[in-house]
Each structure stands twice: as C-alpha cells, then as structure tokens.
C-alpha cells in the first residue's frame, strides 16, 4: 500500500521556534521573586516539553507541594507574557523549509500548548 503524505504537523516550542532563553528567563524571574535558586538554561532545557505546570513543578523546590508554587507560577506567567518574544526566533533553516513545503503544496499545522 502506498501512502501519500500531504500534511505536516509541527510542534512550536523547541521544533520551529527556539524559545528556551525566554522560558529560562521567565522561570528565573519567578525563582528570584520567591527567593529560590535560579536554573541554568541547560537545566531549564531538561524541564521543558510538557507545559508550564510541569516546567514550574520541576523548577520550584518541592514542586507543587511548595507553599509558594502558585505565586511562582503567577510570576512566571506574567513575566513570560511580557517577554516571550525577547529572544525567541525560528531555528536556522525553518523559514526556508516552511516556504519550500508551502510551494510544494503541503498542508501544514502547528500543535502547541500555548
């Protein structure tokens, strides 16, 4: 059986867009506001991929059991809304690939938890 692929579905963060620096900056803003240790960008890279609740659960000492978890989550959200485009940009080659795929007639969609 021959299958013809006519649609490409992408994830947004970490696939099309490099959002890591903005995510790390917002995590660390929240950590600093609540008096917790900050995380390296590489540490945050290991925490992303399952939404902001899981990200913050891993970033905050004691996770959701921490009495300051909700405040950290609120601080993260407020900061990220204001700063999510500071450093975020497409990965190299992404825009060219999307243009070629469009010209080749592929249908494209993005699935994201944003």
C-alpha positions in Angstrom: 0.0 0.0 0.0 1.3 3.4 -1.0 0.7 6.3 1.2 0.9 9.9 0.1 1.9 12.4 2.7 0.1 15.7 2.2 0.1 17.3 5.6 2.9 18.2 8.0 2.1 18.9 11.7 4.7 20.7 13.8 5.2 21.4 17.5 6.0 25.0 18.1 8.4 25.4 21.0 11.7 23.7 20.5 10.8 22.5 17.0 10.0 25.6 14.9 10.9 28.2 17.5 13.9 28.4 19.8 12.0 29.7 22.9 14.5 28.4 25.5 16.1 31.7 26.6 12.7 33.4 27.1 11.4 30.4 29.1 14.6 30.3 31.2 14.4 34.0 31.9 10.8 33.8 33.0 11.5 30.7 35.2 14.4 32.5 36.8 12.4 35.7 37.3 9.8 33.7 39.2 12.5 31.9 41.2 14.2 35.2 42.2 10.9 36.8 43.2 10.2 34.0 45.6 13.8 33.7 46.9 14.6 30.4 45.2 17.8 29.4 43.4 17.9 30.1 39.7 18.4 27.5 37.0 20.9 27.4 34.1 19.5 27.5 30.6 20.6 23.9 30.2 18.8 22.9 33.3 15.6 24.5 32.0 16.1 22.7 28.7 15.7 19.5 30.6 12.4 20.7 32.2 10.5 21.9 29.1 8.3 19.9 26.9 5.3 19.1 29.0 3.7 22.5 29.6 4.3 25.3 32.1 2.8 23.4 35.1 5.3 20.6 34.7 8.1 23.1 34.0 7.4 25.0 37.2 6.8 21.9 39.2 10.4 20.9 38.3 11.8 24.4 38.8 10.3 25.1 42.2 11.9 23.4 45.2 9.4 20.7 46.4 7.3 21.3 43.2 3.6 21.7 43.7 3.9 20.8 47.4 5.8 24.1 47.9 3.6 26.8 49.5 5.0 29.3 47.0 4.2 27.2 43.9 1.1 29.2 42.9 3.0 32.5 43.3 5.9 31.2 41.2 3.5 30.1 38.5 1.8 33.5 38.5 5.2 35.3 38.4 6.3 33.1 35.5 3.1 33.7 33.5 3.2 37.5 34.0 6.9 37.7 33.0 6.5 35.3 30.0 3.5 37.2 28.6 5.6 40.4 28.7 8.9 38.9 27.5 8.1 35.8 25.3 9.4 37.5 22.2 12.6 39.0 23.6 14.9 36.2 22.3 12.5 33.7 20.7 13.2 33.2 17.0 12.9 30.4 14.4 15.6 27.8 14.4 18.0 28.2 11.4 16.5 26.9 8.2 12.9 26.7 9.5 11.5 29.6 7.5 13.1 28.3 4.3 11.8 24.8 4.9 8.3 26.1 5.5 8.4 28.2 2.3 9.5 25.1 0.3 6.9 22.9 1.9 4.2 25.5 1.1 5.4 25.8 -2.5 5.3 22.0 -2.8 1.7 22.0 -1.8 1.9 20.5 1.7 -0.8 21.4 4.2 0.8 22.5 7.5 -0.4 22.8 11.0 1.1 23.7 14.4 0.1 22.0 17.6 1.1 23.8 20.7 0.1 24.0 24.4 0.5 27.8 24.2 
